[in-house]
Amino acid sequence: MAETAVANTGQPQKLLPGMEGFVADWSSDQRAFKKVSWGKAMMWIFLLSDTFIFSCFLISYMTVRMSTTVPWPNPSKVFALHIGGQEVPLILIAIMTFVLISSSGTMAMAVNYGYRRDRKKTAILMLATAAFGATFVGMQAFEWTKLISEGVRPWENPWGAAQFGSAFFMITGFHGTHVTIGVIFLLIIAHKVWRGDFDTGRAGFMTRRKGRYENVEIMGLYWHFVDLVWVFIFAFFYLW
């Protein structure tokens, strides 16, 4: 364990209390987080950086919305669907939110069964999560197509402030990209679980070590983050 450090003067100096273990871990190339794998730690770091990006997008959107002198389009009108001759506000967005929240439940169960080494249930639940995600992206594509056909562009729209279009496409597009990437990785991991790669240690992408069902949990961290971000988008963009 490192107890001293050498300053530029060449004289040994004692480290601050609690720093000895930290320096020893890094200097000996050990894990900085004793009970957390590097894979999980790196996912948390990635999610933290992604949190900053989404926060910047949402803060920029709120700043633009509060500062514009042109009336902001009413989300209840913009995102309404006509069903049976009646205008139903935000019905599509509500369904999208329900689908994505439901996918968090199936993902949580997949992680649970993964640690129980139940390959069949883990793979099925991950496929169900991917199906929910693909459904969400499909409905988002329908939403984009509908608004584009109604004249919404990043630089203009027929209902009010021109910034509405750029904020909408930027925020929902960035989130939709995350969901799409998540669906792809869910399918990859589900296939490997079903095939038994995590049990046999079969060489391949993300499966070189035997019994690494932790990769299912790492995938779950990403997916729960995507779901949580949507809750903030739903609250600040669609309900405000």
C-alpha positions in Angstrom: 0.0 0.0 0.0 1.4 3.4 -1.0 2.0 5.6 2.0 4.2 8.3 0.7 4.6 10.4 -2.4 7.6 12.3 -3.6 7.2 16.0 -4.4 9.2 18.0 -6.9 11.7 18.8 -4.2 12.6 15.2 -3.8 11.3 15.1 -0.2 8.8 12.4 0.7 5.4 13.6 1.7 2.5 11.8 3.4 -0.7 11.3 1.3 -4.0 12.7 2.5 -6.0 10.3 4.7 -7.9 7.8 2.6 -5.8 8.3 -0.5 -3.3 5.5 0.1 -5.7 2.8 -1.1 -6.8 4.8 -4.1 -3.2 5.4 -5.2 -2.3 1.7 -4.6 -5.2 0.5 -6.8 -4.4 2.7 -9.7 -0.6 2.2 -9.5 -0.9 -1.6 -9.4 -3.5 -1.6 -12.2 -6.3 -3.0 -10.0 -10.0 -2.1 -10.1 -10.7 1.4 -8.8 -14.1 0.1 -7.7 -13.4 -3.1 -5.8 -16.9 -4.6 -6.0 -17.8 -3.2 -9.5 -16.5 -4.7 -12.7 -14.9 -2.5 -15.3 -17.7 -3.2 -17.8 -20.3 -1.9 -15.3 -18.2 1.0 -14.3 -17.6 2.1 -17.9 -21.4 1.8 -18.6 -22.0 4.1 -15.6 -19.5 6.6 -16.9 -21.0 6.5 -20.4 -24.5 7.1 -18.9 -23.2 10.0 -16.9 -21.8 11.6 -20.0 -25.0 10.9 -21.8 -26.9 12.5 -19.0 -25.0 15.8 -19.6 -25.9 15.7 -23.3 -29.6 15.1 -22.7 -29.6 17.8 -20.0 -28.0 20.3 -22.4 -30.7 19.5 -25.0 -33.6 19.9 -22.6 -32.2 23.0 -20.9 -31.6 24.6 -24.4 -35.2 23.7 -25.4 -36.6 25.2 -22.2 -34.5 28.4 -22.6 -35.7 28.8 -26.2 -39.3 28.2 -25.3 -39.3 30.7 -22.4 -37.4 33.4 -24.4 -39.2 33.3 -27.7 -41.7 36.1 -28.4 -43.7 34.0 -30.8 -46.4 31.7 -29.3 -45.2 28.1 -28.8 -47.3 25.4 -30.5 -49.8 23.6 -28.2 -48.5 20.0 -27.9 -52.1 18.7 -27.2 -53.1 20.0 -30.6 -49.9 19.2 -32.5 -49.7 15.6 -31.3 -53.4 14.8 -31.4 -54.8 12.0 -33.5 -58.3 11.9 -35.0 -60.0 8.7 -34.0 -63.7 8.1 -34.8 -64.1 11.7 -35.8 -62.8 12.9 -32.5 -59.5 14.7 -31.8 -57.7 12.7 -29.0 -54.8 14.7 -27.6 -51.5 13.0 -27.0 -52.9 9.5 -27.4 -50.0 8.3 -29.4 -47.5 9.7 -27.0 -49.3 8.1 -24.1 -49.1 4.7 -25.8 -45.4 5.2 -26.6 -44.8 6.0 -23.0 -46.7 2.9 -21.8 -44.8 0.7 -24.2 -41.4 2.0 -23.1 -42.2 1.8 -19.4 -43.4 -1.7 -19.9 -40.1 -2.6 -21.5 -38.3 -1.6 -18.3 -40.3 -4.3 -16.5 -39.3 -7.1 -18.9 -35.7 -5.9 -18.9 -35.6 -6.1 -15.1 -37.0 -9.6 -15.1 -34.5 -10.6 -17.8 -31.6 -9.5 -15.5 -33.1 -11.4 -12.6 -33.4 -14.6 -14.6 -29.9 -14.0 -16.0 -28.3 -14.2 -12.6 -30.3 -17.4 -12.0 -28.7 -18.9 -15.2 -32.2 -19.4 -16.7 -31.2 -19.0 -20.4 -34.7 -19.6 -21.9 -36.6 -17.0 -19.7 -33.7 -14.5 -19.9 -33.6 -14.6 -23.7 -37.4 -14.5 -24.1 -37.7 -11.5 -21.8 -34.9 -9.7 -23.6 -36.6 -10.4 -27.0 -39.8 -9.0 -25.5 -37.9 -5.9 -24.4 -36.5 -5.5 -27.9 -40.0 -5.9 -29.3 -41.3 -3.1 -27.1 -38.4 -1.0 -28.1 -39.0 -1.6 -31.8 -42.6 -0.8 -31.4 -41.7 2.5 -29.7 -39.3 3.4 -32.6 -42.0 2.4 -35.1 -44.6 4.7 -33.5 -42.0 7.5 -33.3 -41.4 7.1 -37.1 -45.1 7.4 -37.6 -45.1 10.6 -35.5 -42.3 12.1 -37.5 -43.9 11.2 -40.8 -47.2 12.8 -39.7 -45.6 16.0 -38.5 -43.4 16.3 -41.6 -46.5 15.8 -43.8 -48.2 18.6 -41.9 -45.3 21.0 -42.7 -43.1 20.7 -39.6 -39.4 21.4 -40.5 -36.4 22.1 -38.3 -36.6 25.8 -39.3 -40.4 26.3 -39.5 -43.9 24.9 -38.6 -47.4 26.1 -39.3 -48.4 26.6 -35.6 -46.0 29.1 -34.1 -42.4 29.5 -33.0 -40.0 28.2 -35.6 -37.7 26.7 -32.9 -40.4 24.1 -32.2 -39.3 21.9 -35.1 -35.6 21.9 -34.4 -36.2 21.2 -30.7 -38.5 18.3 -31.5 -36.4 16.6 -34.1 -33.2 17.1 -32.1 -34.5 15.7 -28.8 -36.7 12.9 -30.0 -34.3 12.0 -32.8 -31.4 11.7 -30.4 -33.5 9.6 -28.0 -34.8 7.4 -30.8 -31.3 6.7 -31.9 -30.5 5.5 -28.4 -33.5 3.2 -28.4 -32.6 1.8 -31.8 -29.1 1.0 -30.7 -30.5 -0.6 -27.6 -32.8 -2.8 -29.6 -29.9 -4.0 -31.7 -27.8 -4.9 -28.7 -30.7 -6.5 -27.0 -31.1 -8.8 -30.0 -27.4 -9.6 -30.0 -27.2 -10.4 -26.3 -30.5 -12.4 -26.4 -29.1 -14.5 -29.2 -25.9 -15.2 -27.2 -27.9 -16.1 -24.1 -30.2 -18.4 -26.0 -27.2 -20.1 -27.7 -25.5 -20.6 -24.3 -22.5 -18.5 -25.0 -22.4 -17.1 -21.4 -22.4 -20.7 -20.0 -19.8 -22.2 -22.3 -17.5 -19.2 -22.6 -17.7 -19.4 -26.4 -15.4 -16.9 -28.0 -17.1 -14.0 -29.6 -18.3 -10.4 -29.2 -18.8 -9.7 -25.4 -18.7 -13.4 -24.5 -15.1 -14.4 -24.1 -15.4 -15.1 -20.4 -17.5 -18.0 -19.0 -20.6 -17.1 -17.0 -20.6 -13.4 -17.7 -24.3 -12.9 -17.3 -23.4 -9.6 -15.9 -23.5 -8.4 -19.6 -27.3 -8.7 -19.3 -27.3 -6.4 -16.3 -25.1 -3.9 -18.2 -27.5 -3.9 -21.0 -30.3 -3.4 -18.5 -28.5 -0.3 -17.1 -28.5 1.2 -20.6 -32.1 0.4 -21.2 -33.4 1.7 -17.9 -31.5 5.0 -18.6 -33.2 5.3 -22.0 -36.5 4.8 -20.4 -35.8 7.3 -17.7 -34.7 10.0 -20.2 -38.0 9.5 -22.0 -39.9 10.3 -18.8 -38.2 13.7 -18.7 -38.8 14.3 -22.4 -42.5 13.3 -22.0 -42.9 15.7 -19.0 -41.0 18.7 -20.4 -41.7 18.6 -24.1 -45.2 17.0 -24.4 -46.9 17.9 -21.2 -45.5 21.4 -20.7 
